[in-house]
Amino acid sequence: MLELSGITIRYGPFLAVDGIDLRVDEGEIVGIVGPNGAGKSSLVKAVGGIVKPVAGRIVFRSRDLSDVPVHERISLGISIVPEGRGLFPRMSVEENLLMGGYALKSAEQMAVNIERCFSLFPILAERRMQAAGTLSGGQQQMLAVALGLMSDPKLLVLDEPSLGLAPIVIGEIGRTLRKLRETGLTVLLIEQNARLTCSVAQRIYILADGVVRHHDTADRVMASPELLEHLI
């Protein structure tokens, strides 16, 4: 579904990503883990069209995205849940979801998608009229994921969903991601938390200093704690 070939990203003289190859097949969750400065968020921005690589190709569902603007990538089926969640804190849960579905073609589809999100995350249905900014950290992250799902994406990209959350809330995020896996949605998960990522993803790419240091199944990565300790 998504293939990155030789992606190189620079910010002026700074080399953020150096010739990365990566693929995400339909129906799987692929994790990218690594420390701050590894190049993870730069890859997210490149997939979303916010940053233009200086070299390499990004192909989504057989289409080269080199000259495809941000809004067209959304219409092609790429939905990005950014680091920091990107919610409208003073608006209600339901109003946030309505904003997430702004590009849908009918009110009927909007209603169907909202109910689907409420079915996936029942706590959001209970709090549908509550301001997003008053939700707990875990509930806000659930809402951010639901917001990303409102556009009926073919690929959901999650950028650091556990960032800044307490361990008990990270457990909630893990359960949320496992629910997404059960639906068959294709997900690219960017995380610093390697154990969380390995618990939900089928394959893992480990990044450091802008390059892929290791790529393997999640089970094999989890079986090599010395590898995680060394690279992260």
N, C-alpha and C positions, 0 to 999 in steps of 0.2 A: 504493500500500500504506500509506504513512504520509504524513499531511499536517498541517503546523502552520500555523495561521492566526492572525495578530495576537498571537503569544505575547509576553507581558510578564511579567517576573519581578523581584520586589523582595525584598531582604533588609533589612527595616526601611526606612529612608529611602533606601537605596542601590538605584539602578536598574541591574540586571545585564543584562537583556534588554529591548529596547524595540520591541515590535510586529513580531516576526520572522515571515515567511512562508517555508515550506520544504516541499518534497515529496520523497519517495523512491518511485520506481516499482518494481514487482516485477521482480526479477532484475537490478537494477543496483547498482553501488557509487556512493554519493554521498559526497563529502568536504566537511567543514567545516574550514576553516583560519583561523588568526588568532593573534595574540599572546596572552600571558597577560592575563587580565582582559577578553577580548573577549566572553565569555558562552558559550563552547563547552561547558564542563562543566555550566553551569546548564541548558542545553538537554538534555544527557544525563540529568540528574536529573529534569527535567520529563517526558521520555519514559518514564523508569522509574517515575515516580510518587513519587519521593522529595521533590520540590519541587512545590508547587502553584502554577501561574501565577496572577497576579492578573487577567489578561485573556487572551482568546484561546481557541482550541480545538485539541486534539490528536485526530486521527481515525486509527485504525489498522484497516485492512481494513473500512472503512465503519462502524466503531463509535467513538462519542465516548468518550474515556477520562477525561473530566472527573472522574467519581466512581468510577473503577475502581482498587481498591487494588493495591499492588505485586505481591502473590502472584498475583492474577488476571491481571495483565499478562503475567506469566511463562507462565501456562497458555494465554494467547491466542497466544503465540508470539514474545514479545519477550525477547531474551537480551542482557544487557549485560555486556561485559568491562570492568571498571573500570580507571581509572588506578591503577597500582601492582599490577595483575594479580590480586590477591585469591586467591592460592593458599594451600594448607595446607602450609607448608614442611617440617614433620616427617613428613608422610605421603608415601607413594610416589606415583609418577606414576599408577599404576593406581587407587590409593585416591582420589586427587584426581578422577579421571574418574568413579568411582563416586559421589562426592559431587555432581558436576555433573549426574548422571542420576537424582538422588533422586526426582524427580517422575514418572519413567517408570512405566508401568503393569505391565510384566512384566520378568522376568529375561532373557527372550529378546531383548527390545528393547534392554535394557542392553548385552548382549553384542554385538549387532549394531552399536550406536552406538560402543562402544569399539573394535571392529575397524575401523570406518569412520575413526575418528580416527587409529588406528595406520597405516591405509593412506594417509591424507592427510599424516601426519607420521611417517615410518618411524623417525626418531631416537627418538621417544617409545616406540615398540615395543621398541627396543633397551634403553631405560632404564626399562622399565615398573616395575621393583622398586626403582629409585633414589629417594631422598628428593628431593622437588621443590626444596627449598632448596639442594641441592647441584648443580643443573643450571646451565648457563651462562645468561647473560641472554637470549640469543636462544631457547634451549630453553625457558626459563621462559615466555617470551611465547607460544611455540607451544603450550605446555601450557595457558596461560590461554585462548587461542583455542579449543583443543580442549574445555576445560571449558565454554565458552559454547555449543559445538556439541552437547554431550551431551543437551540438552533438546529437540533437534529444532526449533530456532527457525525461524520464518518471517522474522524480521528480527534480524540480529546487529548490535549497536551496540558499536563499539570506541572506547574513550576513551584517546587518547594512547598507542598501543602502542609507539611508538619512544622514549618519554620516558626520558632518562638512559642510552640505549644508545650504544655506540661505532658509528662509521660502518659498519664491516664487519658488525656485527650488524643495523644498520638495513637493510642489503642483504638479510639473511636474512628480516627481517620483510616486506620488499617481495615476496620470492618466496612467502612464506606467503600474503600477500593476493592475489597473482595466482593461486595455487592455488584460493583461495576463489572468485575471479571465474569460473574455469573450471567450477566446480560449479553456477553459476547462483544461488548464494545471494544474497539481498538484504542489503546491508551499508550501514550509516551509519558512516562513518569520521571521527572527530574527531582532528585533528592540528595541531601547530605546524609540522611539516616539510612545507612546501608541495610540494617536489619529489617526495617519497615519495608524497604523496597524489595528485598529478597523474599519477604513473606507474601507478596502479592504478584510479583512479576514472573514471567517465564524465562526471560533472558536479561542479562545485566551487562552494561558497558561501564567500565570503571575509567574515569577521566582523571588526569593529573597534568598540570602545565600545558593544557590545550591539546593533548593527544590522548588517544585510547591506549591505556596501559594493559587492559585485559578485557576479554569478552568471553562469556560462558553462560551456561544455564544458571538460574538462581540457585538450584540445589547444589551445584558444584562450588559456586562461590561461597555459599553458607557453610560448606564442608571444609573451607580453607580460611579459617579466621586469621591466620598469619598473613594471608594475601590482603585481606581488608585492612588489617592493622598496618601493614607496610605501605599500602597505596593511599589510604585515607587517614 
